Amino acid sequence: MKPIKLLIVSKQGGLKEIIDKEQDISIIGATESERELRSLDVFSAAAMADVILFDVRSSWKHGQEMMLLLKEKHPSIPIVIRTAYPEDHYLIDAIAHGAAGCVLQNGGIEQVVAAIRQCANGQIVYPASVKSFLMRKLQQSGMGQENGAFEKAIKNLGSFSKREYELLFLLTEGQTNQQISENLYLSIGTVKNYISQLYKKMNVSNRPELLALLYKFQNRT
């Protein structure tokens, strides 16, 4: 099997040495400073990578800017975020901008390696706590059909049909496809088609990304 080509962006030493022991992962570059990350060599390495591992630390002032710059230059390459802070606003923005995976530092290196492999195969990897956090934040903000927060987020995101509006509301409530099907008297297949169209319209790939966008856009003026 062809090794997964990995670029590591981290201020924390030691990751390269640990992951380098995995036979199916080949590290093609690693940087531990913002200055190195801004260099052309790193972006050249990123162009050849199958996955980028981005180690997030709240003390890294320009971390978000750098992650988005990498994503802008190489949108098709999945980025895995590793963080010690599951409720960090950085993490929400990372999801909203298309990070393919998020793993928590306390989950151990095994979860990091597993996420690298899964994202290299086109999967999306988020800890359950991320979705729970986003749902909680939306609820605390009063995100619902009877108040202005939901209306504001929808307005900021664009124009939606009545059916799309209903689907977005039910998705923010955390309802499953089956529950949405029963509430709207639609078949499961029709619900899935509507949701796929919504994802495409909002340029997201999954529910965590959708929730992150709603949370982000409800706070825009």
N, C-alpha and C positions, 0 to 999 in steps of 0.2 A: 504494500500500500504506500502511496506517495505521502511523504511527511507533510504535516500542516506547517506552513511558513508563518511564523509569528513575529510581530514587532511588539516590544514591550516599552511602554512609556510609564516611568515610575521614578519617584524620588526616593523610594525605599529600596535599599540594596538587598540582595539575596534572592529575589524572585527568579532572576535569570539562571542562577546556579541550580535552583530546585527544579524548575520546569525543564531545564536542559537535560535532565535525567530521563525524561519521557522519550521513548524511542520513536513515537509517531509525531513528535513536534520538533520542528527545526527553527531555532531562533535566528532570524536574519538581521536583527538589530535590537539595541536596547539603549535607552537614554535615561539619565537620572537628573537632568537639568533643563530648564526652560530654554536656555541658550542653545543647547544641543538640539532640542526639539524644533527650534526655529531654523536649523540649518538645512540646506538643500539635501544633504546626504540622508537625513532622516526621512524627508518626504519622498526621496527616491526609493528608500527601503520600503516605505509604506505602500508604494505603488506595486511592489512585488509580493506583498503580504497576503495571506489568506484570512488572517485575523489580526486585529490590533488589540492588545491588552492595555487598558488605561487605568492606572492605579490612582484613585482620587484621594486627596488629602485636603481638608479645609484650609490648611495653611498655605496651600499652593494657590496664590492669588490669581494667576492667569490660567488656571487649569481648565476652566470652562471654555475660555476663548481658544485655547489650544486644541481641545477636543473637537470643537465645532469647526475649526480650521481644517483639521484632518478629515472630518466628515465631508466638508465642502469640496476638498480636493480629491477625495477618494470615496464618493458616496456609496459605491457598491461593496466596499470592504467592511465586513461586520466588526463593530467595536464592542468589546466586553469591558464593562465598568466594574472595578473592584473598589469597594468603599467600606469604611467602618461606620458610616452614618446612613442608615436606611431612610431617615426622614430628612435628609439634606435636600435643600431646594435645587442644588446642583444635580442631584439624581433625577428629580422631576424634569428639569430642562433636558438632561441627557436622554431620557426616555422620549420626551416630546420631539427631540431632534433625531430620533431613530437609532439610538444605541441598541444593538442586537441582544445584549445580555447584561445583567447586573448580578453580581455576587457580593456577599457580605464578607468582610475580612475575618470575622469570627467563625465562618463556616469551614475554614481550613483550606489548604492548598488543593485538596482533592476536588472541592467544588469548583475552584478556579480552572483546573485542568479539564474537568467535565464540561464546563461552560464553553471553553475554547473549542473542544471537539464538537459539541452540539451546534455552536454558531457557525463553525466551519462547514457543517452539513446543512446549513440553511434554517436551523431552528431558532426560536426566540426563547431566551432564558431570563426569567425574573423571579426573585424570591417572593413567596406569598405575601410577605409583610408589605411589599411595595404597593400591591393592589389594595390591600386593606388600608394602608396609610392614605392613598389617594381618595378612596371612598370616604374615609373619615373626614378628610379635609373638605371634600365637596359638601358633605352633610353639615359640617360646622359652618360652612359659608352659606348655608341655606339653599344649596343647589336643588331646584325642583321646579315643577311647572307653575306653581302658584306664587313664585317670587321673582324678583328682578335678576338674581345672580345667573340663573339658567338662561333667561332671555338675553342677558348681556353677553354671555359666552357664545351663544348661538349667533347673535348679531355680529360679533367680532370675527367669527369663523367663516361667515358667508351666508349664502341664501340656501334655505332648505325647504323641501316640500312638507306638507302636513304629516305625511307618513314618516318621513325621515326625522322630523321633529319628535314624533312619538317614540320612535326607535331609540333616538339619542337619550331621551328622558329615561326609558326603561333600562338602557345600558348603564346609565349613571346610578341607577338603583341597584345594580349588581344582578339583574335578572338573567337567568339562563335562556338559551334559545328556546327551550321547551316552554318556559314561563311566558316569554314574549309571544310565542305562537298562540298560547291559550288566551292571553290578554287581548291580542289584536285579531284573533280568529283567522290566523294565517297558517299555512302549512310550514313545517320545519324548513323545507327546501326554499320556500319564498322568503322566510326570515333570513336564512343564510345568504341568499342573493342580495337582499336589501342591505345587510350588514357589510357584505363585500363591497357593494357600491359606495356605502358610506366611508369605509376605510380608504377606498380609492380617491374619493372626493376630498377627504381630509388629509390625504397623503400619510396615512398611518398603516401599520401592519397588524395591530392587535389591540385588545381592550386596554391594557395599561397605557399604551401610547395615546389612545383616544381620551382616556381619563386625564392624562397629564396635560393634553392640549386644552381640554375643557377647564381644568384648574388654572392653567396659565392665562387663557384668554378671558376668563371672567374678571381678571384683575387688570386688564388693559383699559385705558381710558378711551 
